[in-house]
Amino acid sequence: MTLSAAALGGTAHAAAPDPARKACAREAKTLCPAEMKSFSRKKVEACMIVKISQTSTECHAAMLRIKAEREAAGKR
């Protein structure tokens, strides 16, 4: 398992990794290198959400889902 997959929520026990997360993991290495080095999933996701306009269509959709999940969790 790579650092990028771990930072974006992948686990060694995941049965089938989400292709969007894989796409985002590759992009996060380029767009958010400092956050990737921090090993903090939340920091990586926050950075990717800020830079969402620079992501691929597949990653963009995944980041929108993550953003919606965060907003929903914040309303509880």
C-alpha positions as CSV (number, residue, x, y, z in Angstrom):
1,M,0.0,0.0,0.0
2,T,1.3,3.4,-0.9
3,L,1.4,6.4,1.4
4,S,-1.1,8.2,-1.0
5,A,-3.7,5.5,-0.7
6,A,-3.3,5.5,3.1
7,A,-3.6,9.2,3.3
8,L,-6.8,9.2,1.3
9,G,-8.4,6.5,3.4
10,G,-7.4,3.3,1.7
11,T,-6.6,0.4,4.0
12,A,-4.7,-2.7,3.5
13,H,-7.8,-4.7,4.3
14,A,-10.0,-3.0,1.6
15,A,-11.5,-5.6,-0.7
16,A,-11.7,-3.4,-3.8
17,P,-10.2,0.1,-3.8
18,D,-12.4,2.9,-5.1
19,P,-10.9,4.0,-8.5
20,A,-11.7,7.6,-7.7
21,R,-9.6,7.4,-4.5
22,K,-6.8,5.9,-6.6
23,A,-7.0,8.8,-9.0
24,C,-7.0,11.3,-6.2
25,A,-4.1,9.6,-4.5
26,R,-1.9,10.2,-7.6
27,E,-3.1,13.8,-7.9
28,A,-2.6,14.5,-4.2
29,K,1.1,13.7,-4.6
30,T,1.4,16.6,-7.0
31,L,-1.2,19.0,-5.7
32,C,-0.7,18.6,-1.9
33,P,2.8,17.1,-1.3
34,A,3.2,18.7,2.2
35,E,-0.1,17.3,3.3
36,M,0.8,13.9,1.9
37,K,4.0,13.8,4.0
38,S,2.0,14.6,7.1
39,F,0.1,11.2,6.9
40,S,-3.1,13.1,7.8
41,R,-6.1,12.0,5.8
42,K,-8.0,15.1,6.9
43,K,-5.3,17.5,5.8
44,V,-4.9,15.8,2.4
45,E,-8.7,15.8,1.8
46,A,-8.9,19.5,2.9
47,C,-6.1,20.4,0.5
48,M,-7.7,18.5,-2.4
49,I,-11.0,20.2,-1.7
50,V,-9.4,23.6,-1.9
51,K,-7.7,22.6,-5.2
52,I,-10.7,20.7,-6.6
53,S,-10.8,22.7,-9.8
54,Q,-7.3,21.3,-10.6
55,T,-8.4,17.7,-10.3
56,S,-9.6,15.2,-12.9
57,T,-13.3,14.5,-13.4
58,E,-13.0,11.2,-11.5
59,C,-11.2,12.7,-8.6
60,H,-13.4,15.8,-8.6
61,A,-16.5,13.6,-8.1
62,A,-14.8,11.8,-5.2
63,M,-13.8,15.1,-3.6
64,L,-17.4,16.4,-3.9
65,R,-18.6,13.3,-2.1
66,I,-16.0,13.8,0.7
67,K,-16.9,17.5,1.0
68,A,-20.6,16.6,1.3
69,E,-19.9,14.0,3.9
70,R,-17.8,16.5,5.9
71,E,-20.6,19.1,5.7
72,A,-23.2,16.6,6.8
73,A,-21.1,15.5,9.7
74,G,-20.6,19.1,10.8
75,K,-24.3,19.7,11.0
76,R,-24.8,16.9,13.5
